[in-house]
Amino acid sequence: MANINTVETRDKFGVPLAGNQGNGILMPKLQYRFRVTMLAGFGGEPQSRVLTQNVQSVTRPSVSFPEVMIDSYNSKSYIHGKHEWSTIDVVVRDDITNATTRLVGAQLQRQVNFFQQTTPAAGNDYKFDMQVETMDGTNAGPTEVFYLEGCFLQNVAYGQNDYSTNDAVQITMTVRFDNCTHYQGDNDINGRLVGGNPFPDSANLNDAGVQA
C-alpha cells in the first residue's frame, strides 16, 4: 500500500469568516438528549424521579415582549412592555403501575381538592419548580439548564385508548410558570472545553470548537 499524505478537511466546513476559509461545524444540541426534573412541590414530593424516567417529550421555554407604541411629532417609536413566558407541554408515558398517574393526580389535588371542592389559600401552597436540561449523551451533568419557577398545571390530558394502535398511553401536561432563568450546565463536554463552559467566549469564536 502506497504512503499517502492525508490532509484534514473538516475544519474547512461551515460558513467562511474573515481571514480564513472555514472553522468547522459546531456540534449541535440534539433534541433527544434532555432531562426533565420536577423539583420541590410537584405532587407534594421533594423530587419526582418517576416522572423524569417516563418523560417522552417537552417543549423548551419561549418568551415574548409585546410592543408599546409611543407617538411623537411626525414619527413613532417603540418600546417593549411586560414580558410573558409561554406555557410548555410535558408529555409522559402512563406506566402500568399507575406511578405517573398518581403523581399527576396528587398535583391536581393540591391545586383543587375535587372531593371537598376546596382550593388552597395561596399559590405557594400548590406551585412547584422544574428544570429542563440539555444533555450530551455521555455525562450525567447537563450542558444547559432552564429553571422554571412558580409552576402549576394549567391543563392535563390523559390521552386516549384505541384498539387500532400499539402506542403507549400518554399524559400531556400544560405547565404555566411565573419565571424562567437560563444557566450553563456543569458538564465540561468530556473535558474539551475549559472551565465547563459550553458557550465559548466571543474572543474564541474563530476556534474550531466541538465539531460534529
N, C-alpha and C positions, 0 to 999 in steps of 0.2 A: 504493500500500500504506500502510495507516494505521500511525502510530507507536505502538508498544505498549511500555509499561514492563514488562519481564520481571523476575521475581523468582526467584533461585536457591533451589531446594527440597531439593537433595540433602543439605545439611547438617542437614536435619530427619529424615533416615532414621536407623534404628538405635534402640537402647534409650534412652529418656529418662533423663537424670541430673538430680540436684538442681540447680535453678536455671535449667535451660534445657529446650528441647523435644527436642533430639537432637544428636548430634555426628557424623553421617555414618557410613558403613560403612567400616571399615578394609579395605584390600586384603588378601585372604588369600593365603597361600603356595599356589601351585598344584603339584599332585603331579607334573606332567610337567616341571617346571623344577628339575632336580637334576643333580649330577655325582658320580660315584664314582671315587675315585683310590686305586689300590693303591700304597702307598709302599714304603719300603726293605724288601727281603727277599722279596717275593712272587715265587716262581719264580726266586729268585736275582738278580732285576733291581732296579736302584735305583728305578725307577718304570715302571709299565706303561701307556703311552698306548693300546695296542691294546685292553686290557680296558675302559678308560674310554670309548673310542669305540664299543664293542659292548655296553655295558650296556643291558638292556631294563627292568629294574625292581630295586628294592632296598627292603627293609623298614627303617624307621627304628628306632633302638635303643629298648629298653624295659627298665626296671629294676624289681625287686620287693624289698620288705622283709618278710621273714617276721616274724610277731608272736611275742613271748615273753610268756607269761602269768606274772604274779607274784601268788601267792596271799597274802592277808593276812586279818586278823581281820574277818569279815563282808563281805569285799569282794575284788575282783580289780582288778589294774592291768596295763597292757600297755606294753611297750617293743618296739622292733624289734631283730631280730637282724642277722646279716650280710646285707648286700645282695647281690643276684645280678643280673647282666646277662643277658638272654635272648639266644639266638642270633639272627642275622639271615640272611636269604636274599638272595643276589645272583644275578640271572638275566642271563645274557649270551647273545648270538647266536653260534652256532658258524659262523664265516666259512669260505668255501670254500678259503682259503689255509692253513687249519689254524693260523693265528697264535694264535687264542684257545685252541684245544685244546692247543697246545704249551706255552703259559704255565701253564694249569691243570695239565697233566701234570707240568711241571717243579716246581711247588709240591708236588704229591703225592709226587714222587720225593724232594724234600727232607725230607718227613715220614717216608717209608718208602722205602728202596731195594728195589723189588719184585723186581729181578733178583738182587741179592746177599742179599736177606732180612735187611737190617740197618736199624737206626734210629739217629738222632743221639744223642749223649751227653747233650745238654741241650736244653731247649725253645727257648732263644735261638738255636739253630742252624737252626731252621726257621720260627720265628714271624715275622710281618710286621705292619706298621701300615697303616691305611687311613683314608680320610676320606669322609664322606657330606656333600655340600654342597648347600644350597638356593640356587638362582639366581633372578634377577629377569627373565630373558628378554632383557635388553639388554646388561648389562655382564659382563665375564669374571670379576669378583670376586664371591665368594659373599656372601649376606646372613647366613648362619649356617653353622657347621661342627660336625659331630660327628667327633671324633678318636678312633679306636679303636686301642688298643694291645694288643700280645701276641696277635695273631690267628693262628688256624690253621684249616684246612678240616676241619670235623667230618664233612661228608658232601658228596659230589659225585654228581649225577645227570646223565647225558649225554642225557636226553630220549628221544625215540623217532622212528622212521621210520614213515610212514603214507601209503599210496597214495591215500587219500581226501581229503587236505588239501593246501592250498597254503602252510601255515605254515612259517616258518623253524625249523630245528633250534636248540634252546636247551640251554644247560648251566646247571643250578641248583646253586649252591654255598651250603652252610650254613656260616656262619662263627661260630666260638666265639672270644670275646676276653676279656681279663683286665679291662680298664677302658675307660671312655668318658668324655671330657670334652667339654663343650658350649661353643662360643665364638660370639660375634657376629662376623660377617664384616667385611671391609674395604670392602664395597660401600656407597656412600652413597645408594643408591636414586636415582641420577641427580641427586644434589645436593639432594634435597628434605628430607633430614634432616641436621641439623648434626652434624659430627664423625663421620659414617659409622656412627652407632649406629642399627641398625634397630629397637631396642626403646626407645621413649620413656620418660623418667623418669616416676615416678608423679605428680610435680607437674604434668606436662603431659598427663595422660590426658584432660583436657577439650578438648584441641585437636582440630582436625578430622583431622590426620594425613594419611596417604596413602590416598585413597579409591579404591574400586573403580570 
